[in-house]
Structure formats: C-alpha cells, structure tokens
Amino acid sequence: MARSTMRSAALAVTITLLLSACSSSDPVAQQPQQSNPAQPTCSNAEDDQGSAWIMGQLDAFTNEDPETAYSFASESFKTRSSLQQFIAIIVTNYGFLLSTRSYTIGDCTKQGELFLFAVQVTDTAGQKYPMEYTLSKIDNTWGVDAASVTLGEEEPTYS
C-alpha cells in the first residue's frame, strides 16, 4: 500500500512539473486570449499525430508511469525541467491527471510553429477539466511544450 501511494505521489509530482513549468514560462500561454474563438487550422495529419501524442501522455499519467509521461515532453521542456521537477508539477497542480477516468481531444489550431489542442479530462469523481495542450513538432518529432487548465475561458470545441 505504501509503495503504491509513493508511486502515485511521485507521478503526481512529475505531471505537475511538466504542466506547471510549461504553462508558467510558455510565451504562448501568457498571451491574452482572443475574444473570437480560434478556428481549427491543423491538417488532418497534424491533428491525428498531435492527438496521438497527447493520448500517449494522458495514458501514461493514468498508468502512473512518470518516466513515460515525461518522454512526451518537448526537448525544450526537458532542458528546463528534470523528471523530478516534472513529477512535482503534476502532483502539486495537476493531480486530477492521476485519477483520469476519460478524456476528449478536441480541435487543433496552428499558431505559428505551435499546435494548440483543446482537451477535456474527466477524473474518477466526474469533475471535468478543460485544458489546452501546446505541442511543437521539430525535425518531425512531436513534443508537449505546455498544458494548462482553461477554466473560466471560452468553452473549446470537442469532437
């Protein structure tokens, strides 16, 4: 029992680090929100590939596998945050990802070289968390640059 609790805490810290470091230092996340909702602008291939990348990370969180979840981070994120910092971010700020019951990945909007995905996570208690995932694709390799809860903002569109 103690071992499972320790793993859960370690994973939660990992997830929190990734998401907090990304959302707090990411220039895209700091830009003011537009009053008009963004329209999907990603190609079908970009949408499919980016969605698969997000699914991989969310599944790793659900499986309490912080190393795998961290592997979905972009190289830029990994240079700023260690695995231990990533775990701390998840545990501190995004613990709901450790008790995910389901998730939905919505529209993808391309903003310069970044790909913004609307994601909704539902935890085991039924609480819904609308999120925005920011991904990059460098040398044909995807990476999660940021993720943040978007409560209080305009509702994104989920497919």
C-alpha positions as CSV (number, residue, x, y, z in Angstrom):
1,M,0.0,0.0,0.0
2,A,2.8,2.5,0.9
3,R,4.6,1.7,-2.3
4,S,1.5,2.4,-4.4
5,T,1.0,5.7,-2.5
6,M,4.6,6.7,-3.0
7,R,4.4,5.9,-6.8
8,S,1.2,7.9,-7.0
9,A,2.8,10.8,-5.3
10,A,5.9,10.6,-7.5
11,L,3.8,10.5,-10.6
12,A,1.7,13.4,-9.4
13,V,4.8,15.5,-8.8
14,T,6.1,14.6,-12.3
15,I,2.9,15.6,-14.0
16,T,2.7,18.8,-12.1
17,L,6.2,19.8,-13.0
18,L,5.6,19.3,-16.7
19,L,2.4,21.1,-16.8
20,S,3.3,24.0,-14.4
21,A,6.7,24.6,-16.0
22,C,5.2,24.7,-19.4
23,S,2.2,26.9,-18.5
24,S,4.1,29.4,-16.4
25,S,7.0,30.0,-18.7
26,D,5.4,29.5,-22.1
27,P,5.1,32.7,-24.0
28,V,2.0,31.4,-25.8
29,A,0.2,30.7,-22.5
30,Q,0.9,34.3,-21.4
31,Q,-0.6,35.9,-24.5
32,P,-4.0,37.5,-24.0
33,Q,-7.0,35.4,-25.1
34,Q,-8.7,36.5,-28.3
35,S,-12.4,37.3,-28.0
36,N,-13.2,35.3,-31.1
37,P,-12.8,31.5,-30.8
38,A,-10.0,30.1,-32.9
39,Q,-11.0,28.0,-35.8
40,P,-9.3,24.6,-36.4
41,T,-6.4,25.2,-38.7
42,C,-4.3,22.0,-38.4
43,S,-4.2,19.5,-41.3
44,N,-5.8,16.1,-40.7
45,A,-2.3,14.5,-40.3
46,E,-1.3,17.2,-37.8
47,D,-4.5,16.7,-35.9
48,D,-4.1,12.9,-35.8
49,Q,-0.4,12.9,-34.9
50,G,-0.7,15.5,-32.2
51,S,-3.8,13.8,-30.7
52,A,-2.0,10.5,-30.6
53,W,0.9,12.3,-28.8
54,I,-1.4,13.7,-26.2
55,M,-3.2,10.4,-25.7
56,G,0.1,8.7,-25.1
57,Q,1.0,11.2,-22.3
58,L,-2.5,11.0,-20.7
59,D,-2.4,7.2,-20.8
60,A,1.0,7.3,-19.1
61,F,-0.4,9.5,-16.3
62,T,-3.4,7.1,-15.9
63,N,-0.9,4.2,-15.6
64,E,1.2,6.0,-13.0
65,D,4.2,5.9,-15.3
66,P,6.0,9.3,-14.8
67,E,9.0,8.4,-17.0
68,T,6.8,7.6,-20.0
69,A,4.7,10.7,-19.4
70,Y,7.9,12.8,-19.3
71,S,9.0,11.2,-22.5
72,F,6.2,13.0,-24.3
73,A,7.6,16.4,-23.3
74,S,9.4,18.5,-25.9
75,E,13.1,18.8,-25.9
76,S,12.7,22.4,-24.9
77,F,10.7,21.5,-21.9
78,K,13.2,18.8,-20.9
79,T,16.1,21.3,-20.9
80,R,14.2,23.4,-18.5
81,S,12.7,20.7,-16.2
82,S,14.1,17.5,-14.9
83,L,11.9,14.3,-14.4
84,Q,11.8,15.1,-10.6
85,Q,10.6,18.7,-11.3
86,F,8.0,17.3,-13.8
87,I,6.7,15.0,-11.1
88,A,6.4,17.8,-8.6
89,I,4.5,20.0,-11.0
90,I,1.9,17.2,-11.7
91,V,1.4,16.3,-8.0
92,T,1.2,19.9,-6.9
93,N,-1.0,21.4,-9.7
94,Y,-2.4,18.7,-11.9
95,G,-3.2,15.8,-9.5
96,F,-6.5,15.1,-11.4
97,L,-4.5,13.7,-14.2
98,L,-3.5,10.8,-11.9
99,S,-7.2,9.9,-11.5
100,T,-8.4,10.3,-15.1
101,R,-11.5,8.4,-16.0
102,S,-11.7,9.7,-19.5
103,Y,-10.6,12.4,-21.8
104,T,-11.6,14.0,-25.1
105,I,-9.3,15.7,-27.5
106,G,-10.9,18.5,-29.5
107,D,-9.9,20.9,-32.2
108,C,-6.3,21.7,-33.2
109,T,-5.3,25.2,-34.0
110,K,-2.0,26.0,-35.5
111,Q,-0.4,29.2,-34.2
112,G,2.9,29.8,-35.9
113,E,5.1,26.8,-35.2
114,L,2.9,25.6,-32.3
115,F,-0.2,23.4,-32.3
116,L,-2.9,24.1,-29.7
117,F,-5.3,21.3,-28.8
118,A,-8.5,21.6,-26.7
119,V,-8.6,18.7,-24.3
120,Q,-11.2,17.8,-21.7
121,V,-10.2,15.5,-18.8
122,T,-12.7,13.9,-16.5
123,D,-11.5,12.5,-13.2
124,T,-12.9,9.5,-11.4
125,A,-15.2,11.8,-9.3
126,G,-16.8,13.1,-12.6
127,Q,-15.1,16.5,-12.4
128,K,-14.3,17.9,-15.8
129,Y,-11.2,19.9,-16.5
130,P,-11.0,21.8,-19.8
131,M,-7.3,22.1,-20.9
132,E,-5.2,23.5,-23.6
133,Y,-2.2,21.4,-24.7
134,T,0.6,23.2,-26.6
135,L,2.7,21.0,-28.8
136,S,5.6,21.6,-31.1
137,K,6.9,19.5,-34.0
138,I,10.7,19.9,-34.6
139,D,12.5,17.7,-37.1
140,N,9.4,15.6,-37.4
141,T,9.3,14.9,-33.6
142,W,6.3,16.0,-31.5
143,G,6.6,17.3,-28.0
144,V,4.4,18.7,-25.3
145,D,5.6,22.3,-24.6
146,A,2.7,23.3,-22.2
147,A,-0.6,22.3,-20.8
148,S,-2.9,24.4,-18.7
149,V,-6.4,24.2,-17.3
150,T,-8.7,26.7,-19.1
151,L,-11.4,27.1,-16.5
152,G,-13.3,30.4,-16.9
153,E,-12.3,30.9,-20.5
154,E,-14.5,30.4,-23.5
155,E,-15.5,26.8,-23.9
156,P,-13.4,25.0,-26.5
157,T,-14.9,22.7,-29.1
158,Y,-14.6,19.0,-28.5
159,S,-15.0,16.4,-31.3
